[in-house]
Amino acid sequence: MNNDNFLQNLTKICGSQNISQDPKDLKDYSKDLSFLKGKSPLCIVWPSKSQDVTKIVKLANNLKFFVIPVSSDSKFKHHGDSLPKKDNCIILNLSRMNKVLSIDRKNRVVMVEPGVTFDQLVPILKKKGLRLLLPLNPTASRSVLSTALEREPITIPKYHWDSSDPLLCTEIVFGTGDLFRTGTAAGPGTIKQQQKMGQAQVNPMGPTQFSPFRVIQGAQGSLGVVTWVTLKLELLPSTQKVYHFQSDNIQDILDLQYELLKYRLCDELVILNNINLACLLKQNQQEISELVRTLEKWNLIYIISGRGPLAKDRISYLEGDIDEIIAELGLNFSEPNVEISDKEILHFLNEPCGKPWRMRLKGAYQDILFLTSFEKIPKFISLMEANYEKEFGVYIQPINQGTSYHVEFDLHYEPENDNVVKTIKEKILDIGNRLMDSGAFFSRPYGIWAKDVFSHHSAETIDALKKVKKIFDPNNVLNPGVLCFDD
């Protein structure tokens, strides 16, 4: 590839001020907090509109270079999914496409570009009496769009109707350079014409019987570059009540949350062990360690809420229903030995944080995350405890109305200790394989264990995925090397 010709063409598309070959910038994009090592990209390009993205992807097909899409400048990436894995890569940085394109309170939907971050969007929505369906205490500088594309679980399972939620319609530039809109956004008419007629791009299904957003979600930028999405919103509650139950028996916690979800009694609901809860509440290692010692091992946090003139009445009857359920189950939960205010809990459930909360304990972490059913959770916890001799964080999030569960084991460690880093790397691969052999479903295969995940699938499944890749990105220009697209 002729580098002069390549840069001239990119400059025509984006302008010289939106291209960088600064060695420091290139080095930053060749590494992240994962155990993978990336190659140095040729340059970083900041497009300003979807037409620029289309032209860049078409240019990549013509000049035979690779495009790694990223949605924000966050320095806290740690899954290795946006590292250049081949020579002749460019970083397509979408962070300057950061407009909130529309907010529709009536239909509870927002349209955002990829550069819109949590610290940008959350306050805007609050002023309109709306709230985003958030993952657990997201990093402020993270892209709202990419978080939805990665299927990070939200903390309100009763609003999680489909595995794709809160993602709705999308605009995609496929690996061919073709621009496509999904769901009701596909037409008829332009987006402005649709909105003028009162449409809000709420239904993600289609067009026709094909729903391409399902192919794009979780593809780690290997099939298309998403230039905007619409996302579900909910109204802000006017009254909330926080519950925090503790137990040394995970089964008691699981039994109660199962009943709460069955009758849709609460909004936010999360299960955390003492280490991860302390990381969410405190800011430094000493404070976290002190709180860990005072908390019991398992913590169930849930919130009941109401809005409007009957909000207090709703809180009252929900409290009565929940008290009956606890009595019928014969459960006895202890009160926390240390005072944890409702304000502290509501803060980490409703606000983003400046630095990833999982990094607060020791400065670095690696996560093992998968999906499973309610009945298998204690088995996986026991497996983890038997194969990892140090303390680790646990986060359990019901999803899809409680029909399945996101389970996450967080391995906290000091990044400066080479021996510890080596041990963590070996343990992740070993434990990941043991979990898969026991039935854990790794729906988001990242980094060093992606290859092991696909080795547990049949050859027919991998062949089918590669056929899909060939359809949407025939020249393999988008993020080569992720998932099972390693050739």
N, C-alpha and C positions, 0 to 999 in steps of 0.2 A: 504494500500500500504506500502511495506517495503521501508523505506527511504534510508537505506544503499544500497540495491539492485538497487534502482532507481538512486542514485548518481553514483554508480559504472558503470552502463550502460551509463549514460550521459558522464562520464569521458572517457570511451572507444571511444565514438563517437567524442567528441570535444577536449579532453585533459583538465586536471585540470585547466590550465591557462585560459581557456575560460568559466569557470563556477564561479559564485559568489553567496555566501550566506551571504554577508556582510549586517547586519541589516539596515545600512543607505541606501544601494542600493535598498534593498527590499522595504523600506519605500517610496523611491522616485517613485517607480513603482506602489504603491498602491493609488496614488492620482494624480490629474492633476488640471487644472484650471477650470474644470466644477463643477457643483453642485453635482456630483455623488461621492459616497465614494466607494473605491475599497477594496478588501481584500489583505493581504500581500501574495505575491507569495512565492513558495517554494525556487526558485532560479532563476537566470538569466543565460541564455546560449547564447554564441556567436558562431554560426556556421560560417565556412569559405567557404563552397561550397554547392551546391544544394544536393549533396549526403548526407551531414550531415543532412540537413533538412528532407530529405526522411526518414532517419534512426530514427530521433527524433520523427517524426509524427507516424511512425510505432510502436515505443516504447510506445508512449502515448496510442495507441490503445490496446497494450498488457498489460500495467501496470495500465491503467485506471487513467491517470492524464490529465490535460487540458493544451493546448498550446495557449498562447497569442502572436501572431506575431506583432512585431514593427519594423519599418524600420530605425529609427534614434534615437539618444540620446537626441533629443530636449526636453528641459524643458518647452516648451511653448504649449504642447498639452492641448487642452481645450474642447474637445467634448465628453470625457468619453468613446470613442469607444475602447480604449486599456487598460482599467482598468480590473483587475481580478475580476470577479463577483461571483466566486465560490472558495471553498477551493481546495487544490491540483492543483494549477495552476503554470506553469512556464512561464517566459517571454522569448520568442524566439527573441533575439535582432539581427537583420540582418545588423546592422550598419558596421560591419567589412567586409561584402561582399560589397565592395565599389569600384569595378573596372568599368571603362568605357571600355566595351568589344570591341566596334568597332564604328567607325565614317565613314559614307559613304556620301561624299559630292555630288557625282553624283546623288544619289537617295534621298538625303536629309533625312537621317535617322541615329539615334544613338541607340546603344544597351547599357543599363546600368543595373547594379545590384542595389538591394534595398538601399544599404548604400550610394549611390552617392547623394550628396547634391547640392543645387543650387549654393552655393559659389564655389564648386569644378568644376561643369560642365560648367557654363556660360563662364568663362574666356577661357577654353579649346576650346569651340566652336567658340568664337570670333576670336581666332588666325587663324582659318580655314575659316573665312568669313561666319560663320553660326550663327543662333540664335535659341534658344529654344522658343517654343510658351508658354509664361509665364502666370501664373495667376497674379493678381494685386499685385506687390511688395512683392513677397513671402519671408518668413523668410529664411535667408542664410543657417541655419542648418537643414532645412526640406529636407526630402527625395523627390527627383524628381519623383521616381517611385510611391510612395504612393500618391502623389498629383494627378498624372494622374489616379490612381485607384479610387480615391475619386471623380473624375469628377469635380474638381475645374475649374471654367470657365476661359478660356484664354481671353486676352484682344484684340485679333485680330479676330473679328467674321467672316470676309470674308474667313479665313482659317479654320473655324470651320464647316466642312461639315457634321459631324455625331456627335451624342451626346457623342461618345466614344473618339473623338479626344482630344489630339494628340496621344493617345494610339494606338499601332499597334499590333505586335505579343507578346506573353508572354510564359514564362515557368512556370508551376504551379506544386506544390506538393499538391494534393487534400487531404482531411481529411482521406482518406483511406491509404495514404502514396504512392500513385501512382504518378509518374512524367509524365507530359503531356505538349506538346507544341501546341500552337494554331496558326491558320492562316497558311501562307506559311511555317512557321518554323516547322510545323508538319512533313514535309518530301515531297518527299523522300530524304534520306541521312541525315547526321549529319549537324549541323550548319556550321562547317568548310568546309565540302564538298559543301554545298549550296553556301557559300560565294566564294569558289574557282571557281565555275561555273558562278559567277556574280550575284547571287541572293542576295537580301538585306533584306529579312523578312519585306516587306513593307505592304503586303495585310493581314489584320487581320481576314478576313472571313475564316471560316472553322476550321478544316478539314471537308470535305463533306458539307452537308447542315446545319451542326450544328456549331455554333460559341460560344464556351464556354467562351470566354473572356467577353461576355456580362453578363454572370451569375456571374463572379468573380468581375467585376467592380461594386463598391458600396456595396459589401458584407461585408466590414469592417473586413476582415480576417476570416470570419466564414465558408467559403467553401474551401479555399485553401490558400497556402502560395506561393506568386509569387517570383521567384528567379532571374528573369531578364525580361526586356521588351525592345521592340524597340519603339521609339518615333519619330513623324514627326518633321522635322526641316524646316527652311526657310533660304534663303540667306540674309545676312546683306544688308540693303539698303545703297547706297552711298550718297544719299541726302534725307533729311527729312524736313518737315515744320510742325510746331505745331500750332494748333488752340485751343483757349480757349474762349468759349462763356458763358455768364452768363445771367440768367433771374430769376425773382421771380415766373415765370409761368412754371411749369413742362411740360405743354402740348406743349409749343413752342419748348422746348428742344427735346421732344419726336418726334414732327413732323419733325424737321430737321434731326435727326439721322435716322429716318425711310427712308428718301429719300437718304441719304448718303449710307446706307446699300443696298437699292434696286438696286442702280447702281454700287455697289462695288467700291466706290470712295476713301475710306480711309483704312488705316491699323488699327492701334490701335484706339479704340473708347470706352470711358467709360463715365458714368454719375455719378456724386457724389454731395451730398449736401455739404454745406460750412464746416460742421464739419469734415466729412471724408476727404475732400480735404486738409483742414488745418492739419489734422493728418499725411497725406502723405508728406506734405511739411516742416513741422516744427518738432522739436525734444522734446520740453518740454511744459508743460501745459500753461505757461504764453504766449509763442510765439503763440501757437495754438489758445488760446482765443482771442488774439489780431487780428489774421488773420481772424478768424470766423466773427468778427464784421465788417471787411472791404469787405468781399465777399458777393455777393448776394446768395440767398438760393440754386439755382440750377446751376450746372456747367457741361457743355459738353466739353470734351477734345477729340480731334481726331487728327490724324497725317496722312498726305499724304507723299508718299515717291517714290523714283525712284532709279534705279541702272543702271550701264552701261553708254555708251556714250550718250544716249538720256535721261538721268535722269532729267536734267533741263527742257527739252521739256515736259516731262510727268508732272512735277510739274506745269508747266505753263498752260497746258490744263485742268488739274484737278482743278486748282484755278478758271479758267473761268467757268467751269461747276458748281462748288459749288456756285459761286457768282450768277449765273442764278437761281439756285434752291432757294437761300435765297430771291432773289428779287420776284420770283413767289409766294413764301409763304407769302411775306409781313412781314417778321420778322425783328425786331430791337433788337439787343443784345448790352448790355453795355460793355464797357471795364473794366477790373478789376481796382479798386481804388488803389491797391498796385501792385508794379511790381513783376511779377512772371516770371522768365526767362524760356526760352525754355529748357535750360540745366537742370533746376530743375525738370521739367515735364518729360523729356526724362530719367532722372535718375531713378525716381520711376517706370517708365514703362519698363525699360530694365535691372534693377539691383535688386538683393535681398537686404533685410535689415537685420541688426544684431538682432534686437528685433522686434516682431510684431508691425506694425505701428498703429494698433488699440489700443494698450496698452498705447500709449504715452500721451493721454489726462488725464486719471485718474488712470492708473495703472492696470486696468482690464476691460474686456468687455465680453459680451455674445452676440451671434448673432442669429438672426432668419432669415433663408434663405430658399427660395422656388423658383419655376419656375411659370411663368405665361405668358399671351399673352400681346401684346402691348397695347390693349385697356383697360385692367383692372388695369394697374399700378397706375393711379391716384386714383382709388377707394381704393386700398390697402394702399396707403400713407395716405389718409384721415382716413381710419379705424385705422391706427396706431396712428395718431395724436390725434384722439378722445379718445383713450384708454391708452395712455402713456403721462402723463402730463409733463415729463421732455424732454430735448433736446436729440436727438439720431442721429446717423450717418446713412446715406443711401448710398448704392452702387448699381447701376443698370448696369448690363452687358448684352448686346445683345449676344445671342449664336445661333449656327446653322444658320448662314447667316442672323440673325435677325428674324428668324421665331418664336423664343421664347426668354424669358428674365429671367436671374437670378436676383432676387431682394433680397437684404440683408439689414436688419435693425440691426445696431450695438448699443447696450445699454452699454454706458461707465459708469463705477462706481468705487468708492474707495473700494478695497477688505477688508480693515480693519474695515469698518463700517458694523456691523452685521445687523442693521436694514435695511440698503440699500440693502445688499445681500439678505435678506429675501424678500424684496419687489420686487427685480429684478426677483427672482426665481418664485414668484407668478405671476408676470406680463407676464413672458415668456410663462407659461402654458396657461394663460387666453387668451393672444393675439394670440398665436399659434392656439388655437382652433377656435377663431373667424375668423382668416385668412383661415383656412381649411374649415370652414362652408361657407365661401364666395367664395371658388373655388381655393384657392392657392394650388399648388401641391408640397408637400414636398418630393422631390426625394432623399434627403439625411437625413433620420431621425436619429438624434443623441441624446444621453444623455437622459435627463429627459423627453423630449417630444416624444421619439420614440414610447412609448406605446400609446400615444394619436393619433399619426399619423396612426398606424395600427388599432386603434379602428374606424377610419373613412373608413376603407376598408371592403369589404365583407368577410365573413368567408371562402368563396371559394378561394379568393385570398391568404389568410393566409395559408390555407390548401395546396395550390399549392406550396407556398414557402417552407413550411415544408417538402413537398415531395422532392423538389430539395435538401434541406439540407440533407435529409436521403440518397439520392443517392451519394452525394459527400463527406459527413461526417457522416456516419451511426452511429458512436459512440459518436457524439457531442463533439469531443475533441478540435475543433478549436473555440476559442473565444466565449464560451457559454454565452448566455444572451443578446447579441446584437440583434438589429432589432426585429423580432418577435420570435426569437429562445430562449425563456426564460424558457423552461422546459427541 
